[in-house]
Amino acid sequence: MIPRDRLRAAVPAYERSLGPVPRTSAAVELLVRYLDTLASLAPGLDAATRVEIEAATIELLRAALGATALDTPTLRMAFVAEARRYIDQHLNDPQLSPASVARAHLVSVRSLHEAFESTGESVSVRIRRRRLSRCYADLARSGDDQIFTIATRWGFRSASHFSRTFRREFGVSPRDVRPPR
């Protein structure tokens, strides 16, 4: 049910853990019971449920194996870099949020936030700043697009919120960034 490449991305050392895993912890016992139940229910699951179950299964596997994709500084930095790339690629999605980033990377929202702690910038702040940066660039070179059209292109839903946030970030209003006509 879980593609190996997704599993490998979420639990890099999982292949070394293949084979009999001793049932020495409650987490392993829970994983075994969960997989037994899942195997019997899998044929009747719809696509949306399968996606959610995939993420839950990987989290249980991590706990059972004592592995986490973020267990060393190097892996944590690589994960943050990948999450940042994902954020940049999805800035125009109004649904982009810490939850959607975590879901896309098969980690919990808590794990995502913990990974970003060392950067000094939360996931939400990263998303907002990157969106504002794109808006600034579009406003600075744009000719005829309305300000709110540019804001909605980069995921903002409210003109007043966008304007306040933009002014707080750059110290000028969006209108002040426009080139003279």
Protein Blocks (a to p, Z undefined) as FASTA:
>chain_A
ZZfklmmmmmmmlmmmgcjdddfbfklmmmmmmmmmmmmmmmmpcfklmmmmmmmmmmmm
mmmnopafklbfklmmmmmmmmmmmmmmmmmpmkbcfklmmmmnopafklmmmmmmmnop
afklmmmmmmmmmmmmmmmmpmklcfklmmmmnopabfklmmmmmmmmnopafklmpccZ
Z
